Amino acid sequence: MSHDEDQLIPNLYRYIMPWEAEFIDSQRVWAEYALKQQEANTQNKRLTLEDLEDSWDRGIPRINTLFQKDRHVLAYDKGWRVRTDFKQYQ
């Protein structure tokens, strides 16, 4: 890969979001989701794709995981592996 001397090579940092910004954006997106969910509950409505369209692929974990078939994985018991490992010592 070569380029002319007068042609600039774009810096990747312009296009890739740093982790810190991703975490800050995630907090903002999940706070917005909580507000939208609370508002929907007060109106006895359910959130739709149109309500979450602007934040669909944002947040850690992504908002769209709430609408997946296997969303119960998010509520996975994190102590399961430790308990199964220590059962052999009981």
C-alpha positions as CSV (number, residue, x, y, z in Angstrom):
1,M,0.0,0.0,0.0
2,S,1.4,3.3,-1.0
3,H,0.2,6.8,-1.4
4,D,1.3,10.0,-3.0
5,E,3.2,12.4,-0.9
6,D,0.5,15.0,-1.0
7,Q,-2.3,12.6,-0.1
8,L,-3.1,12.3,3.6
9,I,-3.8,8.9,5.2
10,P,-6.8,9.3,7.5
11,N,-6.3,8.6,11.2
12,L,-8.3,5.6,12.5
13,Y,-8.9,7.4,15.8
14,R,-11.4,9.6,14.0
15,Y,-13.6,6.7,13.1
16,I,-13.2,4.4,16.1
17,M,-14.9,5.4,19.4
18,P,-12.6,4.9,22.4
19,W,-13.8,2.7,25.2
20,E,-14.3,5.5,27.7
21,A,-16.7,7.2,25.2
22,E,-18.5,3.9,24.7
23,F,-19.1,3.5,28.4
24,I,-20.3,7.1,28.8
25,D,-22.6,6.7,25.8
26,S,-23.9,3.4,27.3
27,Q,-24.8,5.1,30.6
28,R,-26.7,7.8,28.7
29,V,-28.5,5.3,26.4
30,W,-29.6,3.0,29.3
31,A,-30.8,6.1,31.3
32,E,-32.9,7.2,28.3
33,Y,-34.2,3.7,28.0
34,A,-35.2,3.7,31.7
35,L,-37.1,7.0,31.3
36,K,-38.9,5.7,28.1
37,Q,-39.8,2.5,29.9
38,Q,-41.1,4.4,32.9
39,E,-43.1,6.7,30.7
40,A,-44.6,3.7,28.8
41,N,-45.5,2.0,32.1
42,T,-47.4,5.1,33.3
43,Q,-49.3,5.2,30.0
44,N,-49.9,1.4,30.1
45,K,-48.1,1.0,26.8
46,R,-45.3,-1.2,25.6
47,L,-42.1,0.1,24.1
48,T,-41.8,-0.4,20.3
49,L,-39.0,-0.5,17.9
50,E,-39.9,3.0,16.8
51,D,-39.5,4.3,20.3
52,L,-35.9,2.9,20.6
53,E,-34.8,3.3,17.0
54,D,-32.2,6.0,17.7
55,S,-30.5,3.9,20.4
56,W,-31.1,0.4,18.9
57,D,-27.4,-0.5,18.4
58,R,-26.0,1.4,21.4
59,G,-25.3,0.7,25.0
60,I,-23.5,-2.2,26.7
61,P,-25.2,-4.6,26.4
62,R,-26.9,-3.3,23.3
63,I,-30.5,-2.2,23.6
64,N,-31.5,-4.7,20.9
65,T,-30.7,-7.6,23.1
66,L,-33.9,-6.9,25.1
67,F,-35.8,-7.9,22.0
68,Q,-34.0,-11.1,21.2
69,K,-35.4,-14.5,21.7
70,D,-32.6,-15.5,24.2
71,R,-32.8,-12.3,26.3
72,H,-32.9,-14.4,29.5
73,V,-29.2,-14.7,29.1
74,L,-28.8,-11.1,30.4
75,A,-30.3,-12.2,33.7
76,Y,-27.8,-15.1,33.9
77,D,-26.8,-16.1,37.4
78,K,-23.2,-15.0,37.5
79,G,-22.3,-17.2,40.5
80,W,-23.2,-20.4,38.8
81,R,-19.8,-21.4,37.6
82,V,-18.2,-20.7,41.0
83,R,-20.9,-22.7,42.8
84,T,-20.5,-25.7,40.5
85,D,-16.7,-25.6,40.9
86,F,-16.9,-25.6,44.7
87,K,-19.5,-28.3,44.9
88,Q,-16.8,-30.9,44.4
89,Y,-15.3,-29.8,47.7
90,Q,-18.4,-30.2,49.8
